[in-house]
Amino acid sequence: MSRKRSIRQAVADGARQRARQGVHIALHRAMEWVQRRGEITPQTPGRRRFAYLGEGVCIGFPVGAVYGEPWISIGDHTLVGTHVTISAGFVPGLDLGPDVVVRIGGSCSIGRGTHIVGHQSIVIGDDVFTGPNVYITDQNHSYGDLDTPIGRQWPENNPVVIGDGCWIGTGAIILPGTRLGRNVAVAGGAVVRGEFPDHAVIGGVPAKILRSHDEENGWQPPLRTPPLMSLDELAALSVNGLEGLQVLQDKLREESGQRDDGALREEAG
């Protein structure tokens, strides 16, 4: 009897396991279906609300708080991650005038959980990448009146400009009045305000220039290691899809192995 019971128990356990696997697969397929159907693209009805939603744009689902769309422009082939807030104005339904308030260029990648909150003017150039949870705004509350809570004092606007090719690290905060030149790298967690030149690395609280490029002397301080590949090689890989990404991954693994071997030789010496 005990053997029959153990066989029945094994059959029942197997059936429960298969049922759990079936539910797991069904749930994930349903989530993928919802995510795909919830994306905002030029082929979905949501595109009509925007000042411009370019070819190849995709705003991931679930979206964050997206409103003021008639004053938001997103350039061609830009990807916006999930839970991203892009807003123009204080609340939906306001008339913000004739000009676009938030302009995001083409071929950008906006990381998951990022907030882009515009009231006067935020201009993000082409090929700008952000990590997750970046915050960009052109408005702050003032604090000059000592008798009024800061949250109730009249806000101050100052336009933000982020140049082409910038990289903004995870958790960075871009404050009103910031103007980043071309190809500026912003370290994760930096709090940025002010003007910064082309080809600089900035970081800290408040952010300052950590490294910059001089036409005569190159990068100052000098880069520790040479680039893994040229820009032309990177561009060639980018058009090859997954195959190109695999080549890049292999090169990074090879480079990492060479560095580890070099460190071991130094320790042995």
Salt bridges, closest charged atoms under 4 A:
ASP13 OD1 - ARG16 NH2 2.32
GLU39 OE2 - ARG36 NH1 3.07
GLU69 OE2 - ARG49 NE 3.09
ASP250 OD1 - ARG253 NH1 3.02
GLU255 OE2 - ARG259 NE 3.43
